[in-house]
Amino acid sequence: MGLKDFVTGELIEIIEWVDDSRDTLSFRFPDSDREIKRGAQLIVRESQAAQFVYLGQFGDTFRPGKYRLTTDNLPVLTKLKGWKYGLESPFKADIYFVTTRLFTGNKWGTANPVMMHDAEFGIVRLRAFGTYDFRVTNVPHFLKEVAGTDDHFTADQFVEAMRSRIVSVFSSALATSRIPALDAAARYGELGDALLPLVNPILADRYGVELASFVVENVSVPPDVEKAIDKRSGMAAVGNLNDFIKYQLAQGLEAGGPRVAGLGAEMAVGATVAQQMINQPGANGGGTPVDVLTPGDAAKLLGVSEADVVASLEAGELKGRRIGSQWRVTRSAIDQFMR
């Protein structure tokens, strides 16, 4: 082999990458210390992008198509290498092929509880998991922040590298959205769609990726919040105290039989009498109605237990105000509750 044949063999004339793995995100073209020939052919297939890197600096990015490498289509690299008279000789540069198609069904989850502030429960610890679909949108940013100089970076490596980052972004988006803990735990099917517009700008800016879907499959909350959800669900159909008594009566009949039915009837009578008392101006024995009542006073008026009044206050069915650890309720709120 002559010198000309040897030199020709050491030059790269066609640069392309055929991906048959289905899970490769980025791939560094193996140059084996060979130089790229002036006028070499670069072939970038659909769902690919090619990124030139020279001495650690990002050069030109090529989208799908066939290119003849000259000074005209390598403006960034030309500037980096300082070609005063154009590309006249072979050159060296790292070339990364990045897959830009959609990668689906990637799992995410919180290894530790996520702390969020809820208007009703204060600080709440949430655990959540689900799936997401993503694609690379900013090739240089993705290579710099995620894949690095890895010569073969896969989707599994991406999921592992991004696990804690996705959870961090999820936590930030959840805090920004101010979605109540009860809604997050009971309506997580809608949670992903609500958080997606908040998650994507952060991921695109930090890592050069975009989520096509973000699915929250489950949200778990502490036991005390679970009890509140169950209680809220059980009273969802309750609009006033009479309906609540009927609900309690039905529950009691199923559990305790006729004896509980008699107690329920007494409660119903008590509620009717309470309504009449509230409508009378001198209900407290004087000439003026009582404006502010304790739960115990309200229970006497309504003919129910104090615990039932407190439960209605905590569920938000009966409007009241908590002062320290004590509840206070007005006559007008009771009147509205009875209606």
C-alpha positions in Angstrom: 0.0 0.0 0.0 1.4 3.3 -1.1 1.6 6.5 1.0 -1.5 7.9 -0.8 -3.6 4.8 0.0 -2.4 4.9 3.6 -3.4 8.6 4.1 -6.7 8.0 2.4 -7.4 5.1 4.8 -6.7 7.3 7.8 -9.3 9.8 6.8 -13.0 9.6 7.6 -15.1 10.1 4.5 -18.6 9.1 5.7 -20.0 9.8 9.2 -23.2 8.1 10.1 -24.8 6.0 12.9 -27.4 3.3 12.5 -29.2 2.7 15.9 -30.5 -0.9 16.3 -30.6 -0.8 20.1 -33.9 1.1 20.6 -32.6 2.4 24.0 -29.6 4.6 23.1 -29.9 8.2 23.9 -26.4 9.4 22.8 -23.5 7.8 20.9 -20.0 9.1 20.3 -18.8 8.4 16.8 -15.7 6.2 17.0 -13.0 8.0 15.2 -10.1 5.8 16.4 -7.8 8.9 16.2 -8.6 9.3 12.5 -9.2 12.7 11.0 -12.3 13.9 9.2 -11.6 14.6 5.5 -12.6 17.9 4.0 -15.9 17.4 2.1 -16.7 14.3 4.1 -20.4 13.1 4.0 -22.4 13.5 7.2 -25.7 11.5 7.3 -28.1 12.2 10.1 -31.2 10.0 10.1 -34.7 10.8 11.3 -35.1 11.1 15.1 -31.3 11.9 15.3 -29.2 15.0 15.8 -25.4 15.2 15.3 -23.3 17.4 17.6 -19.7 18.5 16.9 -17.5 19.1 19.9 -14.0 20.6 19.6 -11.7 20.7 22.6 -14.7 20.5 25.0 -16.6 23.3 23.3 -19.8 22.7 21.5 -19.7 23.4 17.7 -22.3 22.9 15.1 -25.5 20.9 15.5 -27.0 19.0 12.5 -30.6 17.8 12.2 -31.8 15.0 9.9 -30.3 15.3 6.4 -27.2 14.6 4.3 -24.4 17.1 4.5 -21.0 17.7 2.8 -18.8 19.1 5.5 -17.3 22.4 4.4 -16.7 25.8 5.9 -20.2 27.0 4.9 -22.0 24.5 7.1 -19.5 24.4 9.9 -19.6 28.1 10.9 -19.2 27.5 14.7 -16.4 25.0 14.2 -14.7 27.3 11.7 -14.7 30.0 14.3 -13.4 27.7 17.1 -10.6 26.3 15.0 -9.7 29.7 13.5 -9.8 28.7 9.9 -8.8 31.9 8.2 -8.9 30.6 4.6 -11.7 28.0 5.0 -11.6 24.2 5.6 -8.6 23.1 3.4 -7.2 20.2 5.4 -8.5 17.2 7.5 -9.5 18.0 11.0 -10.4 16.3 14.3 -13.5 16.8 16.4 -15.7 14.6 18.6 -19.1 13.8 17.0 -22.1 12.8 19.2 -25.3 11.4 17.7 -28.3 12.0 20.0 -31.7 10.2 19.6 -34.5 12.8 19.6 -37.5 10.4 19.4 -40.0 9.9 22.3 -38.9 7.4 25.0 -42.0 6.1 26.8 -43.0 4.3 30.0 -40.1 5.5 32.2 -40.8 5.0 35.9 -40.3 7.7 38.7 -41.0 7.6 42.4 -40.2 9.2 45.7 -37.7 7.2 47.7 -38.4 9.4 50.7 -41.6 11.3 51.6 -41.9 14.7 49.9 -42.8 17.6 52.3 -45.5 20.0 51.2 -47.5 22.7 52.9 -51.2 22.3 52.9 -53.7 25.0 53.9 -55.8 22.5 55.9 -53.3 20.1 57.3 -50.1 22.2 57.6 -47.0 20.3 56.7 -47.8 17.0 55.0 -45.6 14.1 53.9 -46.5 12.6 50.5 -45.2 9.6 48.6 -45.9 9.3 44.9 -44.9 7.3 41.9 -45.8 7.0 38.2 -44.4 7.1 34.7 -43.3 9.7 32.1 -42.5 10.0 28.4 -39.6 12.2 27.3 -37.5 13.4 24.4 -34.3 15.5 24.0 -35.1 19.0 22.8 -31.8 20.8 23.4 -28.9 18.6 22.3 -25.9 20.6 23.6 -27.6 21.2 27.0 -28.5 17.5 27.3 -24.9 16.4 26.5 -23.5 18.9 29.0 -25.9 18.3 31.9 -26.9 14.7 31.6 -25.0 12.4 29.2 -21.5 14.1 29.6 -18.7 12.5 27.7 -20.2 9.0 27.9 -19.6 7.2 24.5 -22.8 5.2 24.8 -25.5 6.7 27.1 -28.8 4.7 27.4 -32.3 5.4 28.4 -31.9 3.2 31.6 -28.9 5.4 32.6 -31.0 8.5 32.0 -33.8 7.2 34.2 -31.4 6.4 37.0 -29.5 9.7 36.6 -32.7 11.7 36.6 -34.6 9.8 39.3 -33.9 12.3 42.1 -34.0 15.2 39.8 -37.5 14.3 38.5 -38.7 14.0 42.2 -37.1 17.4 43.0 -38.9 19.0 40.0 -42.2 17.2 41.0 -41.9 18.6 44.6 -41.2 22.1 43.3 -44.1 22.0 40.9 -46.5 20.6 43.6 -45.5 23.4 46.0 -46.0 26.0 43.2 -49.4 24.6 42.2 -50.8 24.8 45.8 -52.9 21.7 45.1 -54.5 20.6 48.4 -53.3 17.3 49.9 -56.8 15.8 49.8 -57.0 16.5 46.0 -53.5 15.2 45.4 -54.3 11.9 47.2 -57.9 11.5 45.9 -57.6 12.9 42.3 -54.1 11.9 41.3 -55.4 10.9 37.8 -55.6 14.6 37.1 -52.5 15.6 39.0 -50.0 14.8 36.2 -51.8 16.9 33.6 -51.9 19.8 36.1 -48.2 19.6 36.9 -46.9 19.0 33.4 -46.9 22.7 32.4 -45.0 23.5 35.6 -42.5 20.6 35.2 -41.5 21.1 31.6 -40.0 24.6 31.8 -37.7 23.5 34.6 -36.5 20.3 32.8 -36.0 22.1 29.5 -34.0 24.9 31.1 -31.9 22.6 33.3 -31.4 19.4 31.3 -32.5 20.0 27.7 -35.4 17.5 27.8 -39.2 17.8 27.6 -41.9 15.5 29.0 -44.7 14.5 26.6 -46.6 13.0 29.5 -46.3 12.9 33.3 -48.5 10.3 34.9 -49.0 10.1 38.7 -50.2 6.6 39.3 -50.5 6.8 43.1 -50.1 9.3 45.9 -50.0 8.1 49.5 -50.4 10.3 52.6 -50.0 9.8 56.3 -52.7 7.8 58.2 -54.3 10.9 59.8 -54.8 12.5 56.3 -56.2 9.2 55.0 -58.8 9.2 57.8 -59.7 12.8 56.8 -60.2 11.7 53.2 -62.4 8.7 54.3 -64.4 11.0 56.5 -64.8 13.6 53.7 -65.9 10.9 51.3 -68.4 9.5 53.8 -70.0 12.9 54.3 -69.8 14.0 50.6 -73.6 13.8 50.3 -74.3 15.5 53.5 -75.6 19.1 53.0 -77.1 19.8 56.4 -77.5 18.3 59.8 -80.8 16.5 59.0 -79.0 14.7 56.2 -76.1 13.9 58.4 -78.5 12.4 61.0 -80.1 10.3 58.3 -76.6 9.1 57.2 -75.7 8.3 60.8 -79.0 6.5 61.3 -78.4 4.4 58.2 -75.0 3.5 59.4 -76.3 2.6 62.9 -79.1 0.5 61.6 -76.6 -1.6 59.7 -74.3 -2.0 62.7 -76.7 -1.9 65.7 -80.2 -2.8 64.7 -83.5 -1.4 66.2 -81.9 0.0 69.4 -79.8 2.4 67.4 -82.8 3.2 65.2 -84.5 4.5 68.3 -81.5 6.7 69.2 -81.5 8.0 65.7 -85.2 9.0 65.9 -84.4 10.9 69.2 -81.6 12.7 67.4 -84.0 13.7 64.6 -86.5 15.0 67.1 -83.7 16.9 68.8 -82.7 18.5 65.5 -86.2 19.7 64.8 -86.5 21.2 68.3 -83.1 22.9 67.9 -84.3 24.5 64.7 -87.3 25.9 66.5 -85.1 27.2 69.3 -82.7 28.9 67.0 -85.6 30.7 65.4 -86.8 32.0 68.7 -85.1 35.3 69.9 -85.0 34.4 73.5 -83.4 31.0 73.2 -80.8 31.6 75.9 -83.4 32.6 78.5 -82.9 36.4 78.0 -84.1 38.8 75.4 -81.1 38.5 73.1 -79.9 35.5 71.0 -76.5 34.0 71.9 -74.1 35.2 69.2 -71.0 33.0 69.9 -71.3 29.4 71.1 -68.9 26.7 72.2 -69.3 23.2 70.5 -71.0 22.1 73.7 -73.5 24.8 73.6 -74.1 24.2 69.9 -74.5 20.5 70.6 -77.3 21.2 73.2 -79.1 23.4 70.7 -78.9 20.8 67.9 -79.6 17.8 70.2 -76.5 15.9 69.2 -73.2 15.1 70.8 -70.4 17.6 71.1 -68.2 15.2 69.1 -70.6 15.3 66.2 -70.4 19.2 66.2 -66.6 19.1 66.3 -66.6 16.6 63.4 -68.8 18.8 61.3 -66.6 21.8 62.1 -63.4 20.0 61.2 -65.0 18.7 57.9 -66.0 22.3 57.0 -69.8 21.4 56.9 -70.5 23.7 59.9 -68.7 27.0 59.6 -66.8 28.0 62.7 -63.5 29.5 63.9 -60.7 27.8 65.7 -59.2 29.9 68.5 -56.1 28.1 69.7 -57.3 24.5 70.3 -61.0 25.6 70.8 -63.8 26.0 68.3 -66.4 28.8 68.4 -69.5 28.9 66.2 -72.1 31.7 65.7 -75.9 31.3 65.8 -76.1 32.5 62.2 -73.7 29.7 61.1 -75.9 27.1 62.9 -79.0 28.6 61.3 -77.4 28.4 57.9 -76.2 24.8 58.6 -79.8 23.8 59.4 -81.1 25.2 56.2 
